[in-house]
Amino acid sequence: MTATTPTQIQQILLRYKQAVQALPLTQQAYAVILKAIRELYLAPGEAFLEREITAMLEMSRTPVHEALIRLEMAGWIKVIPRKGFTVEPILADPIREISQITAVLDGLAAALATEQAQHNDLSELSGLIDRQETLMYAHDLHEYVAVDQEFHTKIVQIAANQRLSSLMDSYSDQMYRARLYTIKERQLPTHSIQEHRAVIAAMRAGSGKAADELMQAHRHHGSREIIAILKQSQE
């Protein structure tokens, strides 16, 4: 990914801030910084001064400092006392552990969604796959990954299980960041499009078991590629 300049980072942060301005200040700061980390604008391994982020966000120190503490507790950054913070790197072993969990949860979501899905839900999912295919061939891979996330999130929403959704929320951002970080090193993901279509075909046929198995296989396939790239980059 091309390096982002401080001016560009500020523009991105302020744009994200506008989207969450109804939240209390600490929650605003948390959501904006997390979004920038998730989207790799605050890059893995990079160090930032607290006052730099405070200035970029055009906020006072207290909500930003509190947000950074929360982000450290959630495993996104490492705070350096009286200085700033470093963004946690994306490492193969944690991603492997997370992917083992999320593959099972995604499979369960697909099975539950099969029972709940209406015609318009399946049409929306198919439309997202079509968008992914267009973005893939246009080599807009950042947006491709965003739509991929939207596809999987939609299936979790259709499943209508709040506890499952909460569990997925704990891990999905970490996996999204890893996918985005490695996407340009992977082969053009034509197989992923085919696997998405296979999951939807199983859901249309009313086979929750097949949807579960196909989804888990899809997630394991993608995770193996991501982990291999991360391992290679750490050697």
Solvent accessible surface area in square Angstrom, and as a share of the most:
residue,aa,sasa,rsa
1,M,120,0.54
2,T,120,0.70
3,A,92,0.71
4,T,35,0.20
5,T,67,0.39
6,P,95,0.60
7,T,84,0.49
8,Q,85,0.38
9,I,10,0.05
10,Q,53,0.24
11,Q,109,0.48
12,I,15,0.08
13,L,0,0.00
14,L,49,0.24
15,R,132,0.48
16,Y,30,0.12
17,K,40,0.17
18,Q,125,0.56
19,A,88,0.68
20,V,34,0.20
21,Q,125,0.56
22,A,103,0.80
23,L,70,0.35
24,P,81,0.51
25,L,96,0.48
26,T,31,0.18
27,Q,78,0.35
28,Q,12,0.05
29,A,0,0.00
30,Y,39,0.15
31,A,31,0.24
32,V,1,0.01
33,I,0,0.00
34,L,29,0.14
35,K,75,0.32
36,A,0,0.00
37,I,0,0.00
38,R,37,0.14
39,E,13,0.06
40,L,11,0.05
41,Y,51,0.19
42,L,0,0.00
43,A,26,0.20
44,P,28,0.17
45,G,50,0.48
46,E,80,0.36
47,A,70,0.55
48,F,18,0.07
49,L,64,0.32
50,E,21,0.09
51,R,172,0.63
52,E,68,0.30
53,I,0,0.00
54,T,20,0.12
55,A,67,0.52
56,M,22,0.10
57,L,0,0.00
58,E,117,0.53
59,M,23,0.10
60,S,69,0.45
61,R,147,0.54
62,T,81,0.47
63,P,10,0.06
64,V,0,0.00
65,H,57,0.25
66,E,80,0.36
67,A,0,0.00
68,L,2,0.01
69,I,65,0.33
70,R,102,0.37
71,L,0,0.00
72,E,63,0.28
73,M,160,0.71
74,A,52,0.40
75,G,37,0.35
76,W,14,0.05
77,I,2,0.01
78,K,120,0.51
79,V,28,0.16
80,I,61,0.31
81,P,91,0.57
82,R,235,0.86
83,K,136,0.58
84,G,4,0.04
85,F,0,0.00
86,T,37,0.21
87,V,1,0.01
88,E,58,0.26
89,P,61,0.38
90,I,12,0.06
91,L,76,0.38
92,A,2,0.02
93,D,77,0.40
94,P,60,0.38
95,I,6,0.03
96,R,84,0.31
97,E,99,0.45
98,I,25,0.13
99,S,6,0.04
100,Q,97,0.43
101,I,73,0.37
102,T,5,0.03
103,A,1,0.00
104,V,82,0.47
105,L,22,0.11
106,D,3,0.01
107,G,0,0.00
108,L,77,0.38
109,A,0,0.00
110,A,0,0.00
111,A,19,0.15
112,L,44,0.22
113,A,0,0.00
114,T,17,0.10
115,E,133,0.60
116,Q,92,0.41
117,A,23,0.18
118,Q,115,0.51
119,H,141,0.63
120,N,102,0.52
121,D,21,0.11
122,L,17,0.08
123,S,49,0.32
124,E,83,0.37
125,L,0,0.00
126,S,28,0.18
127,G,31,0.30
128,L,8,0.04
129,I,2,0.01
130,D,72,0.37
131,R,109,0.40
132,Q,0,0.00
133,E,59,0.26
134,T,94,0.55
135,L,29,0.14
136,M,1,0.00
137,Y,128,0.48
138,A,69,0.54
139,H,125,0.56
140,D,60,0.31
141,L,22,0.11
142,H,50,0.22
143,E,66,0.30
144,Y,7,0.03
145,V,3,0.02
146,A,32,0.25
147,V,1,0.00
148,D,11,0.06
149,Q,20,0.09
150,E,76,0.34
151,F,0,0.00
152,H,7,0.03
153,T,59,0.34
154,K,35,0.15
155,I,2,0.01
156,V,13,0.07
157,Q,116,0.52
158,I,16,0.08
159,A,5,0.04
160,A,81,0.63
161,N,61,0.31
162,Q,134,0.60
163,R,198,0.72
164,L,6,0.03
165,S,30,0.19
166,S,60,0.39
167,L,92,0.46
168,M,14,0.06
169,D,96,0.50
170,S,71,0.46
171,Y,61,0.23
172,S,25,0.16
173,D,33,0.17
174,Q,34,0.15
175,M,3,0.01
176,Y,1,0.01
177,R,6,0.02
178,A,0,0.00
179,R,22,0.08
180,L,8,0.04
181,Y,97,0.37
182,T,1,0.00
183,I,7,0.03
184,K,137,0.58
185,E,124,0.56
186,R,37,0.14
187,Q,149,0.66
188,L,63,0.31
189,P,3,0.02
190,T,50,0.29
191,H,38,0.17
192,S,9,0.05
193,I,6,0.03
194,Q,123,0.54
195,E,41,0.18
196,H,0,0.00
197,R,92,0.34
198,A,36,0.28
199,V,0,0.00
200,I,6,0.03
201,A,59,0.46
202,A,10,0.08
203,M,7,0.03
204,R,119,0.43
205,A,83,0.64
206,G,54,0.52
207,S,41,0.26
208,G,18,0.17
209,K,148,0.63
210,A,34,0.26
211,A,0,0.00
212,D,34,0.18
213,E,95,0.42
214,L,69,0.34
215,M,1,0.00
216,Q,49,0.22
217,A,59,0.46
218,H,12,0.05
219,R,20,0.07
220,H,66,0.30
221,H,54,0.24
222,G,14,0.14
223,S,11,0.07
224,R,151,0.55
225,E,42,0.19
226,I,2,0.01
227,I,18,0.09
228,A,61,0.47
229,I,33,0.17
230,L,1,0.00
231,K,97,0.41
232,Q,133,0.59
233,S,76,0.49
234,Q,92,0.41
235,E,175,0.78
